[in-house]
């Protein structure tokens, strides 16, 4: 018997793991050809990196509702600012409301992307590991 088996059998739940990197509160967004997003606090190390996809959650009270639900790609990271591939020149200006009645404006990782390599592995993750 494997040491993994428990009273529940072979289909025991794995322990929960936190999502990494963490979601961040947005404090400012520019109206620019390449949107710049400022988040609260300093980021530890290289938590978010260029090329990574992020998901934007912008409640209506922050005014830039056009960005809500968008998935963007990070082009550059500078301290606590992200330059992304979104043209926000025609979006409403982003504001932080004086009183926040709902969740804050946030960005979060948008998931993983697989690459396709015909010669060595039919499908593999960006880090080269086999699987989905």
N, C-alpha and C positions, 0 to 999 in steps of 0.2 A: 504494500500500500504506500502511496505517496504521502509525504508529510503535508501536502496541500489539502488533502481531503479532510473535511470536517463532518459534523453531524448533518450538514446540508448536502453532503455528497460532493461530486465533482463540480457542481455549479455554484459554489460558494461565492458570495459577493467579494470583490476586491476592496481593500480599504479605499476610502475616497481620497482624491488628490486635488489640490488647489489648481486653478487655472493659472498658467504662467505664460506670459507676464500678466501682471494684475491690471485691472481697469483703472483709469486715471480720470480725475475731475478736470474738466476744461474750464479755463478762466478767460480765454480770449481766442477769437478766430478772425483772421483778416479777410477782407474782400480783395482778393488778388487772383491773378492768372494761375499761380500755384499757391493754394491756400496755406497759411501758416497757422498752426494750432499751438497755443500755449497751455500747458497743464500746471496744476499746483504742485509745488515742491520740486526738489531735484531728483532726477532718476538715478537709481543705483546702477553704475556700470553700463553695460550695453544691453539693457532690458528690451528695448525696442530698437530695431535696426533698419537701415535702408533696404527696400525691397519687400518688407513685411506688409501684410494687409491689416488694416484696422477698420473697425466698425464704429460709426458715429451715432450716438444717441443724444439728440438735442431736443429737449422739451419745448413746447410752443412758447412758453414765457420767456425764452432766451432769444426770441424773434427770428433767428436764422433757421426757420423750420425747413427750408429747402435742403439743408444738410442732414436732417434727421433720417436715419436708416441707410445712409450711404456707406459703401465700402470703398476705402481709398488705399492707395499704396504710398508708403513712406518713401520720399525721395532723399531726404536729409534729416539728420537729428543734430540739434545744436543746444546743448543743455536741456532745458525743459520745453523746447520748441520743436515741432515737427513740421517740415515742409512736405505737403502731399500733392498728388496729381489731380487735384480738383480745381476747376476754374470757378471761383466764387464771386466773380466781379458783378454778377447780376443778382446775387443773393441779398436778402435783407441783412442789415448790420447785426452782428452778434452783440447782445448785451447780457450782463448778469443782473437778474432782477434784484431789487432791494430786499424783498422777502421771497424766499424759495418755498413754495407750497408743494412741490413735486420733487422727483429725483433730480439731482444736479445733472448738468450736461456732462457726458462722459465719452471716452473712447476706450475700446477694448480690442484684444486680438480678434481677427476675423477668421481664424482657422488656419489649417495647413494647406499647402498646395503640393501636389505630387508632380514629379517630372517623368517623362517617358523616355526610356533608353532602349532602343531596338537591339543593341549589340550585346549588352551584358546582363540586363535584367528587364523583363517586360515592364514591371512597375516597381518603383521604389520612391522613398521619401527624399526630400532635398538633402538630408544628411547621409544618403547612400544606403540606408538600412532597407532591407527587403520588407515587403508587407504593404499594408494599405494605409 
